[in-house]
């Protein structure tokens, strides 16, 4: 592992921007219309070293500081490619770390090298049709087959990367009577019999983000498919939440900064009453408020990034940064769209996509209402 310097990180960001300009920008609008990013893009990203940037060197990763992984998401978010950001974060910053932190050496050898190269794409399946934030209420179960293995049955929904995934981390009940202590995580290969992909769900935003239903009908699992501890699934999910929520903050800040720049470009060119609308006091004051909102939030975001690298980002702080950045992001998008006037409501203008794509950030990764409850418990208990 090596320490990051400002110049190294700047060079890396330039590499990310070049890749996005060459491989994504010419096609992104088409992918939004087609409602799917092509699978081949992720293999090209793997070849370019843009996947799982902080993965261990023992498995072919660069073992770079996490700032390099943050930079991939932030640069894509700044350009407004939020569907791509969502897909990438699930693969590189959620699934791969789960396997790196919880997997056996055999599991790590099986999956991580192919995830780094883009030959294996990952998903995490927690949410079910009847359960969202209340994970202890999941009904998907993996019960003993009497021969040392398990049979997996159930359904999941709102699963990012569901259509493209080659491996899915599935949250199950192995002891349905034990509540949270009866939850176990499994690594499920999508070529196993009984696994079925359902609909690619139609969303109001992030159209190119692969969000799907998944079904498991008596899927046979060997004992070595368990990820982490039997019955330890709920604790494992809690342990990994800080990075997931921090990554949502990374995307929110980058997205807000990009939207502000797109708005500045517009108001300095758009004229009304014989002058650019950037000369009107209301426009200038609104831009000043937005810039201040972003910068104040970024300061806390950078603090949380430092805490994470030091192993000190706790559950409450992760909830606060997710809450603060997603709320800020939505305020920024609303203010920026307003400055575009009627054109802001037209889908041909990227600010309209910025606005609708931002909305889900207050929902996934734990709704902001749940974030407030988590924070409150840290203050006054349950």
N, C-alpha and C positions, 0 to 999 in steps of 0.2 A: 504494500500500500504506500502511496506517496502523498505528501502534503500539497494542498492546492495553493497556487500563487495567483495573483490577479491576472498576470499575463497569460498563464496557462488556461485559466477559465475564460478569458476573453478570446483566446484562439479557439477554444472548444465551442463557444457560442457562435463564432464566425463559421465554424464547420457545420454546426446545426442549421444556421440560417441558409448557408449555400445548399445544403441538402433539401431543405424545405422549398427553397426557390426553384430548384431544378425538378424535384420529384413530386411535390405536392401542389404548389401554387397553380400550375397549369391545369390541374385536374380536379381540384377540390370542389368546385361548383358542380361538376358532373357527378362526383361521388355523393354530394348532398342530394342531387336529383334521383340518383340510383339507390340512395339510402343504404350504402355500404361502401366501406373502404376496401379495395381489392387486397386479397390475402398476400399477393406477391410483394406489396409495398413493405410488409414487415420483414420479409427475407432481405430486401434491399437495405432496410434499416439495420438489420443484423450485420450484413456485410460491411456497412459503414461504421459499425461499432456504436450505434445509437440505442441499442436495447440493453437493458440491465447493466448500465454503466458501472455500478458499484458492486457487481457480482464478484465472488471470490476468484482469484487468479487460478486456483487449483482446478477450476471447472471451465477455464477459458475466458473468464471475465477480466476486465481491466483493474478491478478492485480499486477504482477511483473513489475519491471522496464523494459523498452523496450530493454535493453541490453540482456535480456533472450531470447526475440524473435529473435534479431539479431544473437545470438549464434547458434540457430537452423539452420538458413540459412547458416551461415558462416561455420559451421562444415560440413554440407552436401556439400557445394561448395568446401571446401578444399579436399574432397574425390573425387571430379569430378562428383558428382551426380546432374548436373545442371538442368536436366529435372524435377527432384523431387523438387529442390529448386524453380523453376519457379511456379510449382503447389502450393507449400506451401505458397510462398509469396503472390500469388493471394488470397488465402483463408484467411490466418492469418493476413497479413499485409496490405491488400488493402480492401477486402470486409468487414471483421469484423470491422475494424476501421470506415469505412463509416457508418455502421449501429450503432456503438457505439456513433459516433459523431453527426449523423444526424437523427437517427431513433427516433420515438416516443417510449414511454415506452412499449407500446403494441408490436411494431415491435421488440424492443430489447428483450423482453420476448419470443417472438415467435421464433426468429432465433439464438440469441447468445448462449444460453445454448446448443443447438444442434450443433452449429458450434464448440464450445469448445470440445464437446464429439466426434466430427467426424461423427455424424449422419446426419448432413446437410452440404453439401459442396457448396462453393460459387464461383461465377464467376462475372466478370465485362464486360459488352458488350458495347464498344464504337465504335470500328473501323467497317467500312462498306466497301463493295466491291469498292465503288467509292470514299471513303474518308479515309484518314489515320490521319496525324497530324492536318488537318484542321477540327476540330470537329464542328465548326459552320456550316459546309456544310452537316451534316448528314441529311438523308431523312426519317429514321425510325420515325414514328409519333404515338402519342397516343392522339386521339381526343375524345371529349365528346360524350357519347352515349345518351345524353339527359335525363338520369335517375340518374345522380350523379356519374357515373363511366366513364370508358374510353374503347376504342377499340384500341388495339395495332397492328400495321402493319409495316413490314419492314424486313430487313435482316442484319445480322452482320457477320463478318469474323475475322479470326485470334484470336478467343476467347479462352483464356487459361481456362482449366477446363470445356470446353463446353460439353464434353461427360458425365462427372461425376456430373455436377452441379445439385443441388436440388433447388437453388435459384440463380437468375441472376439479378444484378443491371444493368438495361438497360437505356442508354442515348437516349432520344427521343426528338422530337419536339412536344410541345403541342400548340405552336403558330408558324406555319411555316413562318410567315411573319416578325417575330420579331428578327431574327438572333440569336445571343447568348442568348439574353434575353427571347427567346421562348423555351429554352431547359429545360427539367424536367427529373429527375431520378425516376425510378420505381423499386420496388422489385417485380420480376416476378417468381412465383413458376413454376417449369418445368413440373408439372403435369396438368397445365391448358390446356383446349382445345385450339387448334390453335397453340400451341408451338411445334416446330419440330427441332430436331437436324439434321444437315446436315453431310457432310463428316468430318471425322477425317483427318486433312490435313497432307500431306506427306512433311516433312521438310528435309533440308540437315543436320540438327543437332538437338540436344535435342529430339531425336525420341520418348522417353517415355513421353515427355510433351504432355498433352492432349490439342491440338489446333484444334479448330473446327469452322464450320459454324453453325449459328443459324438462324432460320426463325420464324417469328411471323405473323400469318394469322388470323386477327380479334380476337386476344386474349382478353378475357374480364377481365378488371381490375376494382377493387373497388377503391373508393376514398382513402381508407386507404393503398393502395399500393404505394402512392407517398412517396418518400424518400426525406426529406428536404422540400424545398419551391417550389411551382409551379413557373416555370420560373427561378428558382435559380440553375438549374443543371450545367450550365457552371461555375458559381462561386464556386459551391461545388467541381467540378472536380479540379479546380485550387487550392482550399484550401487543397485538399488531395494529390496533386502532390509531395510536399516535402518528405513525408514519402515513397511514391512509388519509387522516384528516389534515395533516400538514401538507400533503400533496394537493389536496383540494384547495388549500390556501395558496400554494404556489400558482396553481392555475388561475385562481381568482385575481390575484395581484397582477399577473402578466396580462390577463384578459382586460382588466380595467385600464392598464397603462396603454395597451394597444387601442382600445376604444377611444380614449382621450386623444391620442395622436390622430386618429382618423377624424375625429370631430374638429380638432384644430385645423387640419388640412381643409376641411369643408368650409368652416366659417371664415377662413381667410380668403377663400375664393368666391363664395356665394355672396352676391350683392343684393341689397334691398335699399330703396330710397336713395340710390346713387352711390352707395358705399358698401364695402365689405361688412357683413353683419358682425364680424369680429370687432368693429369699432363701436358697437352699441354697448352701453354700460351693462345691460342685463347679461349679454353674452359674456363679457369679460368677467363679471362677478361670478357667473355660473361656472366658468372654466376655473376660476381661482378656487372656488369651493371644492370642485371635483379634484383638482390637483392636491389640495390640502388633505382631503379625505384619503386619497391614495397614499400620500407620503406618510401620514400618521399611522395608517394601518400597516404599511410596509415596515415601519420601524419595529412594530411588535412582531410581525412576521419574521424579520431577520433575527430578532431575539429568540423566537421559537426554533428557528433553524439551528442556531448555536446550541440551544438546550438539547435538541435532538442529537446533534453530533457528539455531545458530551454524555449522552445517555440519561438526560435529566428531564425530558419532556414528558410530564405525567398526563394522566387521562384528563384532568380538569383543564390544564393549559392547552391540550390538543383540542378540547371542545371549545375553548374560548377563541382560539385562532381560527377554527373552522367557522364559528358563528360570526366573528368580527369581519373576516375577509369576504364571506359570501354575502353578508348584508351590505357591506361596502360596494361590492361588485354590482349588486342589483341597483343600488342608489346611483352609481356612476352610469350604468347603462340607461336608466330612465332619464337622467339629466341630459346625457349626450344625445339620445334619440330626440328629445324635445328640441334641441338646438338645430336639428335637421328639419324641423317643421314637418310638412306633409311628406317630404321625401323620406323622412325617417321611417314612415309606415310602409314604404314600398320595399318589396323583397329584393329588388335589384341593388339596394344599398346595403353594404355589409353591416351597418349599424343595426338594421332590423334583425339580422341573424345574431349579432352580439346580444341584443336585448332578450330574445327568446331563449338562446342557449344558456344565458346566465341563470335563468329561473330555477333550473333543477339543482343548482349548487346549494340551495337552501333546503333541499329535500334529501338527496342521497348522501351516503356516508353517515347517516343518522340525521333526522330532521333537526332544524334549528330549535324546535321546541324541546326535543330530547337533549340537545346541547345545553339549553338553559337549565334543565333538570339536573344534568350531570354536574354543571358548575355549582348549582345551588346545594347539592349534596355535599360538595367539598367545603361549603361555607357553614351550613347549619345542620348537616346530617339528613337522613331520610325523613 
